[in-house]
Amino acid sequence: MRRLLFAAAVLLAGQGAASAMTVSVRWCSGSPEFKISGAPKEASKLNLQMSDLDYPSYDHAGGVVPFAALVKCGALSSSPYRGPSPPAGQVHTYRWTIEALDASGKVLTKIVVEKKFPEK
């Protein structure tokens, strides 16, 4: 287990994920709210992509938004993002992949967050 954790830390550090970026997600009507902390100072954009772990063939997409410590509800409204839409009575797990990008589009760090919808 220690080897696995060490290997993951080395892999993330090699991808520029040495910062301790954290993200929390709150569902809203429309696109969700994201609270970001610990992002690299050079971050100027965020690439936010969502996938449904229970129905992976459905493309929910996402979008790129200007970097902010608080990405407000609706920020992805003008992108190809399609919100969570499990069938009635089902709860699905959604995975957000969030990349902090510099001005040239280079990935500085990346984090993956999972969130159920609807929440109980």
C-alpha atoms as an extended CHARMM CRD file, in Angstrom:
* protein
*
       120  EXT
         1         1  MET       CA              0.0000000000        0.0000000000        0.0000000000  PROA      1               0.0000000000
         2         2  ARG       CA              2.8300000000        2.4140000000        0.8430000000  PROA      2               0.0000000000
         3         3  ARG       CA              4.4320000000        1.7290000000       -2.5290000000  PROA      3               0.0000000000
         4         4  LEU       CA              1.1490000000        2.4740000000       -4.2870000000  PROA      4               0.0000000000
         5         5  LEU       CA              0.6990000000        5.7790000000       -2.4250000000  PROA      5               0.0000000000
         6         6  PHE       CA              4.3270000000        6.7440000000       -3.0810000000  PROA      6               0.0000000000
         7         7  ALA       CA              3.9590000000        5.9010000000       -6.7920000000  PROA      7               0.0000000000
         8         8  ALA       CA              0.7820000000        7.9970000000       -7.0090000000  PROA      8               0.0000000000
         9         9  ALA       CA              2.5150000000       10.9390000000       -5.2980000000  PROA      9               0.0000000000
        10        10  VAL       CA              5.4770000000       10.7000000000       -7.6680000000  PROA      10              0.0000000000
        11        11  LEU       CA              3.1580000000       10.4780000000      -10.6790000000  PROA      11              0.0000000000
        12        12  LEU       CA              1.1520000000       13.5200000000       -9.5660000000  PROA      12              0.0000000000
        13        13  ALA       CA              4.2810000000       15.5210000000       -8.8010000000  PROA      13              0.0000000000
        14        14  GLY       CA              5.5690000000       14.7130000000      -12.2800000000  PROA      14              0.0000000000
        15        15  GLN       CA              2.3560000000       16.1300000000      -13.7470000000  PROA      15              0.0000000000
        16        16  GLY       CA              2.7530000000       19.4200000000      -11.9430000000  PROA      16              0.0000000000
        17        17  ALA       CA              0.3560000000       18.4850000000       -9.1460000000  PROA      17              0.0000000000
        18        18  ALA       CA              2.8010000000       19.3000000000       -6.3740000000  PROA      18              0.0000000000
        19        19  SER       CA              0.4400000000       21.9990000000       -5.1150000000  PROA      19              0.0000000000
        20        20  ALA       CA             -2.2130000000       20.9310000000       -2.6730000000  PROA      20              0.0000000000
        21        21  MET       CA             -5.1920000000       22.0580000000       -4.7370000000  PROA      21              0.0000000000
        22        22  THR       CA             -8.5440000000       21.0640000000       -3.2850000000  PROA      22              0.0000000000
        23        23  VAL       CA            -11.9850000000       21.4510000000       -4.8110000000  PROA      23              0.0000000000
        24        24  SER       CA            -15.4720000000       21.1680000000       -3.3700000000  PROA      24              0.0000000000
        25        25  VAL       CA            -18.5380000000       20.9050000000       -5.5960000000  PROA      25              0.0000000000
        26        26  ARG       CA            -22.0810000000       22.0440000000       -4.8070000000  PROA      26              0.0000000000
        27        27  TRP       CA            -24.9200000000       21.1910000000       -7.1740000000  PROA      27              0.0000000000
        28        28  CYS       CA            -27.0500000000       24.0810000000       -8.3970000000  PROA      28              0.0000000000
        29        29  SER       CA            -29.7360000000       24.3250000000      -11.0320000000  PROA      29              0.0000000000
        30        30  GLY       CA            -27.5490000000       24.6650000000      -14.0900000000  PROA      30              0.0000000000
        31        31  SER       CA            -23.8300000000       24.1480000000      -13.6950000000  PROA      31              0.0000000000
        32        32  PRO       CA            -22.4690000000       23.6130000000      -10.1750000000  PROA      32              0.0000000000
        33        33  GLU       CA            -20.4340000000       25.8410000000       -7.8900000000  PROA      33              0.0000000000
        34        34  PHE       CA            -16.7580000000       25.0040000000       -7.3460000000  PROA      34              0.0000000000
        35        35  LYS       CA            -14.6750000000       26.2130000000       -4.3900000000  PROA      35              0.0000000000
        36        36  ILE       CA            -10.9620000000       26.0200000000       -5.1980000000  PROA      36              0.0000000000
        37        37  SER       CA             -8.0660000000       26.3490000000       -2.7920000000  PROA      37              0.0000000000
        38        38  GLY       CA             -4.3530000000       25.6930000000       -3.0430000000  PROA      38              0.0000000000
        39        39  ALA       CA             -4.1450000000       26.2390000000       -6.8060000000  PROA      39              0.0000000000
        40        40  PRO       CA             -0.8030000000       27.3290000000       -8.2900000000  PROA      40              0.0000000000
        41        41  LYS       CA             -0.2930000000       31.1010000000       -8.4720000000  PROA      41              0.0000000000
        42        42  GLU       CA              0.1730000000       30.8510000000      -12.2500000000  PROA      42              0.0000000000
        43        43  ALA       CA             -3.3390000000       29.4420000000      -12.7750000000  PROA      43              0.0000000000
        44        44  SER       CA             -5.3700000000       31.5840000000      -15.1420000000  PROA      44              0.0000000000
        45        45  LYS       CA             -8.0290000000       29.0970000000      -16.3210000000  PROA      45              0.0000000000
        46        46  LEU       CA             -9.8440000000       26.0070000000      -15.1090000000  PROA      46              0.0000000000
        47        47  ASN       CA            -10.8040000000       23.0930000000      -17.3380000000  PROA      47              0.0000000000
        48        48  LEU       CA            -13.8770000000       21.4490000000      -15.7520000000  PROA      48              0.0000000000
        49        49  GLN       CA            -15.0330000000       18.1230000000      -17.2360000000  PROA      49              0.0000000000
        50        50  MET       CA            -17.7890000000       15.8590000000      -15.8990000000  PROA      50              0.0000000000
        51        51  SER       CA            -18.4900000000       12.1770000000      -16.5350000000  PROA      51              0.0000000000
        52        52  ASP       CA            -21.1760000000        9.8320000000      -15.2050000000  PROA      52              0.0000000000
        53        53  LEU       CA            -19.6020000000        6.7360000000      -13.6380000000  PROA      53              0.0000000000
        54        54  ASP       CA            -22.9340000000        4.8850000000      -13.8500000000  PROA      54              0.0000000000
        55        55  TYR       CA            -23.4730000000        5.7100000000      -17.5430000000  PROA      55              0.0000000000
        56        56  PRO       CA            -19.9940000000        6.4380000000      -18.9530000000  PROA      56              0.0000000000
        57        57  SER       CA            -21.0570000000        6.5080000000      -22.6110000000  PROA      57              0.0000000000
        58        58  TYR       CA            -23.0920000000        9.7030000000      -22.0560000000  PROA      58              0.0000000000
        59        59  ASP       CA            -20.9170000000       12.7490000000      -22.7450000000  PROA      59              0.0000000000
        60        60  HSD       CA            -21.6540000000       15.4420000000      -20.1520000000  PROA      60              0.0000000000
        61        61  ALA       CA            -18.6910000000       17.5290000000      -21.3710000000  PROA      61              0.0000000000
        62        62  GLY       CA            -17.7060000000       20.6360000000      -19.4290000000  PROA      62              0.0000000000
        63        63  GLY       CA            -15.7890000000       23.7590000000      -20.3110000000  PROA      63              0.0000000000
        64        64  VAL       CA            -12.9470000000       26.1350000000      -19.6260000000  PROA      64              0.0000000000
        65        65  VAL       CA            -13.5760000000       29.1480000000      -17.3870000000  PROA      65              0.0000000000
        66        66  PRO       CA            -11.3530000000       31.9320000000      -16.0580000000  PROA      66              0.0000000000
        67        67  PHE       CA             -9.6230000000       30.9350000000      -12.8320000000  PROA      67              0.0000000000
        68        68  ALA       CA            -11.3770000000       31.9930000000       -9.6330000000  PROA      68              0.0000000000
        69        69  ALA       CA            -11.3160000000       30.6490000000       -6.0890000000  PROA      69              0.0000000000
        70        70  LEU       CA            -15.1140000000       30.4870000000       -6.3710000000  PROA      70              0.0000000000
        71        71  VAL       CA            -16.6120000000       29.4190000000       -9.6860000000  PROA      71              0.0000000000
        72        72  LYS       CA            -20.2430000000       30.4270000000       -9.3150000000  PROA      72              0.0000000000
        73        73  CYS       CA            -23.2850000000       28.4070000000      -10.2590000000  PROA      73              0.0000000000
        74        74  GLY       CA            -24.0320000000       28.7350000000      -13.9630000000  PROA      74              0.0000000000
        75        75  ALA       CA            -20.4370000000       29.4380000000      -15.0470000000  PROA      75              0.0000000000
        76        76  LEU       CA            -20.5990000000       26.5750000000      -17.5700000000  PROA      76              0.0000000000
        77        77  SER       CA            -23.9080000000       27.7200000000      -19.0730000000  PROA      77              0.0000000000
        78        78  SER       CA            -22.3320000000       28.9080000000      -22.3290000000  PROA      78              0.0000000000
        79        79  SER       CA            -20.2770000000       25.7370000000      -22.8270000000  PROA      79              0.0000000000
        80        80  PRO       CA            -21.2980000000       22.3070000000      -24.1610000000  PROA      80              0.0000000000
        81        81  TYR       CA            -21.8010000000       21.1500000000      -20.5360000000  PROA      81              0.0000000000
        82        82  ARG       CA            -24.8700000000       19.0030000000      -19.8850000000  PROA      82              0.0000000000
        83        83  GLY       CA            -25.8040000000       18.6270000000      -16.2310000000  PROA      83              0.0000000000
        84        84  PRO       CA            -26.5320000000       15.4750000000      -14.2550000000  PROA      84              0.0000000000
        85        85  SER       CA            -29.6200000000       13.6400000000      -15.4610000000  PROA      85              0.0000000000
        86        86  PRO       CA            -30.0280000000       10.1650000000      -13.9690000000  PROA      86              0.0000000000
        87        87  PRO       CA            -33.3470000000        8.4200000000      -14.6040000000  PROA      87              0.0000000000
        88        88  ALA       CA            -36.0690000000        9.1290000000      -12.0330000000  PROA      88              0.0000000000
        89        89  GLY       CA            -35.4320000000        7.3230000000       -8.7640000000  PROA      89              0.0000000000
        90        90  GLN       CA            -31.7460000000        6.6510000000       -9.4800000000  PROA      90              0.0000000000
        91        91  VAL       CA            -28.6740000000        8.1960000000       -7.8900000000  PROA      91              0.0000000000
        92        92  HSD       CA            -25.5850000000        8.4240000000      -10.1070000000  PROA      92              0.0000000000
        93        93  THR       CA            -21.9860000000        9.1720000000       -9.2120000000  PROA      93              0.0000000000
        94        94  TYR       CA            -20.4370000000       11.9710000000      -11.2590000000  PROA      94              0.0000000000
        95        95  ARG       CA            -16.7200000000       12.5090000000      -11.6310000000  PROA      95              0.0000000000
        96        96  TRP       CA            -15.3230000000       16.0030000000      -12.1140000000  PROA      96              0.0000000000
        97        97  THR       CA            -11.8130000000       16.2780000000      -13.5250000000  PROA      97              0.0000000000
        98        98  ILE       CA            -10.5230000000       19.7730000000      -12.7870000000  PROA      98              0.0000000000
        99        99  GLU       CA             -7.3020000000       21.0850000000      -14.3040000000  PROA      99              0.0000000000
       100       100  ALA       CA             -5.6770000000       24.3900000000      -13.3690000000  PROA      100             0.0000000000
       101       101  LEU       CA             -4.1450000000       25.8450000000      -16.5390000000  PROA      101             0.0000000000
       102       102  ASP       CA             -1.6210000000       28.6200000000      -17.0740000000  PROA      102             0.0000000000
       103       103  ALA       CA             -2.1640000000       31.3940000000      -19.6520000000  PROA      103             0.0000000000
       104       104  SER       CA             -0.7700000000       29.2020000000      -22.4680000000  PROA      104             0.0000000000
       105       105  GLY       CA             -3.0990000000       26.2820000000      -21.5890000000  PROA      105             0.0000000000
       106       106  LYS       CA             -0.4410000000       24.1240000000      -19.9330000000  PROA      106             0.0000000000
       107       107  VAL       CA             -1.8270000000       21.9090000000      -17.1450000000  PROA      107             0.0000000000
       108       108  LEU       CA             -0.3420000000       23.0270000000      -13.8190000000  PROA      108             0.0000000000
       109       109  THR       CA             -2.2280000000       20.5990000000      -11.5990000000  PROA      109             0.0000000000
       110       110  LYS       CA             -5.2010000000       18.2740000000      -11.8150000000  PROA      110             0.0000000000
       111       111  ILE       CA             -7.6730000000       16.8990000000       -9.3030000000  PROA      111             0.0000000000
       112       112  VAL       CA            -10.5650000000       14.4580000000       -9.5620000000  PROA      112             0.0000000000
       113       113  VAL       CA            -13.6720000000       14.8530000000       -7.3910000000  PROA      113             0.0000000000
       114       114  GLU       CA            -16.6970000000       12.5520000000       -7.2500000000  PROA      114             0.0000000000
       115       115  LYS       CA            -20.1780000000       13.6940000000       -6.2390000000  PROA      115             0.0000000000
       116       116  LYS       CA            -23.5410000000       11.8790000000       -6.1680000000  PROA      116             0.0000000000
       117       117  PHE       CA            -26.6700000000       13.3290000000       -7.7640000000  PROA      117             0.0000000000
       118       118  PRO       CA            -29.1930000000       13.7540000000       -6.4880000000  PROA      118             0.0000000000
       119       119  GLU       CA            -27.7700000000       14.0590000000       -3.0110000000  PROA      119             0.0000000000
       120       120  LYS       CA            -29.6950000000       12.4670000000       -0.1900000000  PROA      120             0.0000000000
